[in-house]
Amino acid sequence: MKIVGMVIVLLTVGALSALAQESAGEQIKYGAKKTGEAIKDTAKTVGTTTKSTAKTVGRKTKEAWRETKAKAKEVTE
């Protein structure tokens, strides 16, 4: 009778530890999913900001070129 009780206890402990491992695995999976989503959102934000900055730099460079060209034309006349 004691052996049967010990076997039941061992099986119960084994089952609980297996559930705990699955739970830890699920937590890791959930954490990885959240991290992936955060990285994706950050990459989108960086991409949008970079695109906006590039447009601004392009526009300002074009304006500076036009102004420089106009000044050079004034000087030569």
N, C-alpha and C positions, 0 to 999 in steps of 0.2 A: 504494500500500500504506500509506503514511504517513497519507493522508487517511482511509482506512477505519479505521485504528487510532485516529485522533483522534476520529472520529465515535463509535466504540465507547466511548471514554473519556468523551466528552461525554454520551452516552446513559446511561452508568453513573452519572456524577455527578448527572445529572438525576433518575434513578430513586432514588438514595440520598437526595437532598434531599427528594424527594416522600415517601419513607418516613419521614424525620426529621420532616417537617411533620405527617404523619399521627400519628406517635408523640406529638408535642407536643400535637396536638389531642385525642388519646385521654387524655393526662395531664391536660389541662384539664378534659375531660369527667368524668374520674374524681374530680378534686379538687372540682369543682362538685357532684358527687353526694354526696361525703362531707360537704361544707359544708352542703348542704341537709339531710342526715340529722341533722347536729349541731344545726342550727337547729330542726328539728322536735322533737328530743329536749328541747332547752332550753325550747322553748315549752310542751311538755307538763309539764315540771317546774315552770315558772313558774305555769301554770294550776292545777296541783294545790296548790301552796303558797298561791296567792292564795285559792283556794276554802277551804282549811283556815283561813287567817287570817280570812277573812270570817265563817266560822262561829264562830270563837273570839270575835271582836269582837261579833257578834250575841248570843252567849250571855252575855258579860260585861255588855253594855249592858242586857240583859233583867234580869240579876241586880241590877245597880245600880238600875234603875228600881223593882224590887220592894222593895229595901231602903229606898230613898228614900220610897216610898209607905208602907211600914210605919212608918218613923220619923215621917213627917208625921201619920200616924194616931195614934201614941202621944202626940205633942205636943198634938194637938187634944183628946185625951180628958182 
